[in-house]
Amino acid sequence: MPCSYQQGGQSMSEEKRRKVVLPSCTITEVCDEGDPRGSKKTIPAVGKRTAYSYYVRPVMDDESEHQFSFNLFPVVLDQHGVPWDIAAIYILSRLEGVALPNMTTYQSIAEDLGVFKAFLDEKNIDFTEFPQMKLKRPTYRYHGYLKQQMFAQEIAPTTAKRRMGCVIKFYRWLTQEDVLTLKHDPWQERDYYLDFKDARGISMTKKVATTDVSVKSPKQDDPFDGTIDDGGKLRPLPPVEQNWIMDALSHLGNTEMTLIHLFMLLTGARIQTALTLKVRHVQLELPENLREFRMVAGPGTGIDTKYDKSLSLHVPGKLYELLRTYSYSDRARHRRERAAGGDTENQYLFLTQHGAPYYQSKAETHVFDPSFQRRHHKRGQPVRQFLTDYLIPHIRQVHDPKFHYRVHDLRASFGMNLTDMQLKLVEEGRISLAQARTFVQKMMCHESSATTDLYLNHRKQMEMVYAAIDGYEAQVARWIDSSMDGLVHE
């Protein structure tokens, strides 16, 4: 089915759909009519073919009696929209043994295999044929195809690297599971040792296998982008831009978006943490004049965190009281009444006007729902859409036509606000730099102090960058003026 999609900010040409996501999928096997777990299926009559009925039952794990049922199961399609059977089996094998799979991961695998299948179909290549001539083998041809796309700037180097890596893993599985016996090697392989530091700063060495069809994507740090690598490229917003955002939220009058922004900006919480708060988390009656409430998040709390880390959020007392007041408001109560599960203390604190969560918790997505009908889980899309459609356009109209930000920049802004306050205390001699580092690391829940140092050094680094620019521009101006004088006097 033809469709148009966006990639890299540009509309791509009409292409075949490469995958489809099934809202609900249960792996079954044919069984007898009398099987207690069996159910009847009927293939309707088409033309001269009569209807045909048969019985199936869910496939069960012999040991744990686990049923292989999934929401949002991805299926790779060929150029005719027919499921690619071997890709489906591969994805199922990847899911085997994973107790709580993140289906987004497997959808990404299906997308990359769908691109590979589209390449095979377009070039009329048999993915099982590996002739003696190396450059005619599917892996080498696909490697060259991705490199061409990369050099033509049709895809990013990181995309090419990921897509090739997916195909390499696919062929490893095909050969290791004896699904496919190749006449010649799909690639040449060698081992090397990689030295790195883990999140705690401990030096480690890892043996890594690389191939001659792997795509290299060297990491390039741009000193001019003003970002901090804290679980992603985050841009600390200057105080003036933070004020623009809060003023715009006040003008737009969306209570939920205002509270979500406040919570992220004043606690450093990521979006999945802010949006999986439950009503019960903010309905404690706190002592009067309490300056700070420590809210525990992570596994077992009902509040999601990145990588399932257990952490403690430092919530200002006034913000907690604001959230508590909101939880008891008619506006919040009416939204809960429209939500699945109703108005209970375990309901999401933040819901849309239709009672839908902005972000579904991991615990909820891991429970199979046979009646599930959507082709995606809620992952904060309404918040990002609000930024795109309302908040950013308003700020651009009122303040800066080039203004932009992403929701996770609020976390970096919180970290930078903390850092600026602590460094001021260091300058005044009230605390040491080591104490400032420890405080920021604790408040940001950083495992490694190296990440905290990125905040401590950010202002100084940007000053050095712009000082270098100013000095270099002066030198360039002198060179150009000198050259111009020579041209004029020739």
Secondary structure by P-SEA (a helix, b strand, c coil): ccccccccccccccccccbbbbcbbbbbbbbccccccbbbbbbccccccccccbbbbccccccccccccccbbbbbbccccccaaaaaaaaaaaacccccccaaaaaaaaaaaaaaaaaaaaaccccccccccccccaaaaaaaaaaaaaaaccccaaaaaaaaaaaaaaaaaaaaacccccccccbbbbbbbbbbcccccccbbbbbbbcccbbbbcccccccccccccccccccccaaaaaaaaaaaaaaccaaaaaaaaaaaaccccaaaaaacccccccccccccccbbbbbbccccccccccbbbbbbbccaaaaaaaaaaaacaaaaaaaaacccccccccccccccccccccccccccccccccccccccccaaaaaaaaaccaaaaaaaccccccccccaaaaaaaaaaaaaaaaaaaaaccccaaaaaaaaaaaaccccaaaaaaaaaaaaaaaaaaaaaaaaaaaaaaaaaaaaaaaaac
